[in-house]
Amino acid sequence: MSLLEIDKLKVYFPIRKGLLDRAKECVRAVDGVSFSIEAGESVGLVGESGCGKTTLSRAVVQLIKPTSGRIIFEGEDIANLSEAALRVRRRRFQMIFQDPYSSLNPRLTVLDLIGEALDIHSLVSDAAARRERVEGLLKSVGLDPSHAARYPHEFSGGQRQRIGIARALAVEPRLIVCDEPVSALDVSVQAQIINLLKDLQQELGVAYLFVAHDLAVVEHISHRILVMYLGRIVEAGEAKNLCRSPKHPYTQALLSAVPVVDSESKRPRIFLGGDVPSPIHPPSGCPFHPRCPIAEARCKTEVPLLREVEADRAVACHLVT
Amino acid sequence: MALLEIKNLQLEFGTGPKPARAVDGLSLRLEAGKTLCLVGESGSGKSVTALSIAKLLPTPPARYVGGEIWLEGRDVLRMSPRELQGIRGGVVSYIFQEPGASLNPVFRIGAQIKESLQYHRPELAHDSEVIRLLRLVGIPAPEVRLKNYPHEMSGGMQQRVMIAMALASQPKLLVADEPTTALDVTIQAQIIELLRDLRQQLGMAILLITHNLGIVGDIADDVAVMYAGQIVETGRVNEVLSHPLHPYTRALIGSVPRLGNHASRLTAIPGAVPRIEAFPQGCRFHPRCPDVQPSCSLQAPELSTVGTFRQVRCPFSSTNPSTL
């Protein structure tokens, strides 16, 4: 049994207009996505801004209610649970957010920021045990335990992200959803955080859903990668293999955009014209066809389905055999 | 004569017995039509250096305690307010990290670009020139787009508008302060490509500020690496990237995640940039340096010249392993 199984998940946001406040159209942020995560595995989710990756990650931890589809976590469908039932189960899955500046309450000390998670799930009996547990968590994410009395503004961006990680770890989750956890950080600090997440995974066996727009970052931490475009998964496969031989033209373009230092390993760059199209009026047929360098006539009419093209590789493209 | 020459710039913030020295003896040179990248982590002083070129930092709290900034043969630090007004936009234009925060949300983008034209080339403040500029920066359907408000555009499009606005005054130098940091990698590649194109078409010089050495190789002629208010290494971009001499440069290069690199760990730089009021004694990088020697904490190294265009601030650079 997989730790997490997502089955045909859809998240639509209605756009209400007019006198009667009727939903006329909707944004199809996530449009029929299925995948699974095994225990202790990290799955990377890549795509440009607006492709629905943040909505998907929030739906997984039930911060957004899905429109339809099932989210089976440890064998139980959590998509339709009551708030009270959900709260108990939230101990098993946690989230780390993108912006370490706005995701920590500036009026709480680090002790309370992390201790709050312990209080909610009644994991500690008294104040001394609480302090001891918080100091242990700070140590495990590479922070000085004596800093527990400080406030968030006294820390740098990288250190704040470590606090966010410690807070997620406090309740001993089996799955952590990381939504662009390193995008707001300097490259030098990015590497620290990625290494930390990898170490913690080895130590604790926690699974990650790691969301980012930079494939090089995702490749480093993921066992498997899902590439998302306009609410759908367009390619999925084993991480190293997918980065070595991308099949979908969108994955190829994403890979070629990754900045590289040494000129020898530089790939010819594939420039994608324009931006991700509007998910209110997605293009007909393959949603990628207006930007695709190899699109044919049938790409404009037929929607390609995600299908297995070789062992451990699924692609949604008519032209990949 | 170089278009821009900064000589021994010393910039402080605050007063009292221990003012914070954000830039300490920085020298740079940029020829007309060339691109120089200034690289370093947050807090290394690269943005305040860039803002100093048009003296955009309010004084106080900033204080220029020494040095000269020569722009087209005139010292910016000794200019009158009227002269400064002339070079801002006229000689040097800026684009910043968050295009959404730099654009005025209540005016259409066409009007905002026209405002820039009215200041610098009033005879051309028409829609037709705005459309030409928007087309120049690669915005599709500019006739329609100039009626858009900033919130109706994506981040990449907003950054293109910022570039169009910066170009309206036909500057000789474009200062781009982390122009792609807030953008997706795909859009980042587009914007870097656009800057490179524009430099070739218009012959303007670019000073690009970034913390990611990965984008430097795509656009720069020269690169200067900054740490804790000082330049630690400078040289031709190919030489610096293929044979970095300073341990900090090597560490920065190593921290860029590489595709197909099967090493299990990224090389991170331990710790963080020291706080401005607490720069370490001796070499400022020594507490984080992987090749630290006993003498590093005692004596502050000088920037020494190695080769024609190359300078490095590390006495052990010749003995350090210069492999990637």
Chai-1 contact restraints between the chains, C-beta under 6 A:
chainA,res_idxA,chainB,res_idxB,connection_type,confidence,min_distance_angstrom,max_distance_angstrom,comment,restraint_id
A,E48,B,D184,contact,1.0,0.0,6.0,A-B,restraint_1
A,E48,B,T186,contact,1.0,0.0,6.0,A-B,restraint_2
A,S49,B,D184,contact,1.0,0.0,6.0,A-B,restraint_3
A,S156,B,A272,contact,1.0,0.0,6.0,A-B,restraint_4
A,D186,B,E41,contact,1.0,0.0,6.0,A-B,restraint_5
A,D186,B,S42,contact,1.0,0.0,6.0,A-B,restraint_6
A,D186,B,H211,contact,1.0,0.0,6.0,A-B,restraint_7
A,V187,B,H211,contact,1.0,0.0,6.0,A-B,restraint_8
A,V187,B,N212,contact,1.0,0.0,6.0,A-B,restraint_9
A,V187,B,S255,contact,1.0,0.0,6.0,A-B,restraint_10
A,V187,B,V256,contact,1.0,0.0,6.0,A-B,restraint_11
A,S188,B,E41,contact,1.0,0.0,6.0,A-B,restraint_12
A,S188,B,S255,contact,1.0,0.0,6.0,A-B,restraint_13
A,S188,B,I269,contact,1.0,0.0,6.0,A-B,restraint_14
A,A191,B,S255,contact,1.0,0.0,6.0,A-B,restraint_15
A,A191,B,L266,contact,1.0,0.0,6.0,A-B,restraint_16
A,A191,B,A268,contact,1.0,0.0,6.0,A-B,restraint_17
A,Q192,B,A268,contact,1.0,0.0,6.0,A-B,restraint_18
A,I194,B,L266,contact,1.0,0.0,6.0,A-B,restraint_19
A,N195,B,R265,contact,1.0,0.0,6.0,A-B,restraint_20
A,N195,B,L266,contact,1.0,0.0,6.0,A-B,restraint_21
A,N195,B,A268,contact,1.0,0.0,6.0,A-B,restraint_22
A,H213,B,D184,contact,1.0,0.0,6.0,A-B,restraint_23
A,H213,B,V185,contact,1.0,0.0,6.0,A-B,restraint_24
A,D214,B,V185,contact,1.0,0.0,6.0,A-B,restraint_25
A,A216,B,P257,contact,1.0,0.0,6.0,A-B,restraint_26
A,A216,B,L259,contact,1.0,0.0,6.0,A-B,restraint_27
A,V217,B,P257,contact,1.0,0.0,6.0,A-B,restraint_28
A,E219,B,L259,contact,1.0,0.0,6.0,A-B,restraint_29
A,H220,B,P257,contact,1.0,0.0,6.0,A-B,restraint_30
A,C243,B,L259,contact,1.0,0.0,6.0,A-B,restraint_31
A,A257,B,V185,contact,1.0,0.0,6.0,A-B,restraint_32
A,A257,B,T186,contact,1.0,0.0,6.0,A-B,restraint_33
A,A257,B,A189,contact,1.0,0.0,6.0,A-B,restraint_34
A,V258,B,V185,contact,1.0,0.0,6.0,A-B,restraint_35
A,V258,B,L259,contact,1.0,0.0,6.0,A-B,restraint_36
A,P259,B,G214,contact,1.0,0.0,6.0,A-B,restraint_37
A,P259,B,I215,contact,1.0,0.0,6.0,A-B,restraint_38
A,V260,B,G214,contact,1.0,0.0,6.0,A-B,restraint_39
A,V261,B,L213,contact,1.0,0.0,6.0,A-B,restraint_40
A,V261,B,G214,contact,1.0,0.0,6.0,A-B,restraint_41
A,V261,B,L241,contact,1.0,0.0,6.0,A-B,restraint_42
A,V261,B,I253,contact,1.0,0.0,6.0,A-B,restraint_43
A,V261,B,V256,contact,1.0,0.0,6.0,A-B,restraint_44
A,S263,B,G217,contact,1.0,0.0,6.0,A-B,restraint_45
A,L272,B,T186,contact,1.0,0.0,6.0,A-B,restraint_46
A,D275,B,S154,contact,1.0,0.0,6.0,A-B,restraint_47
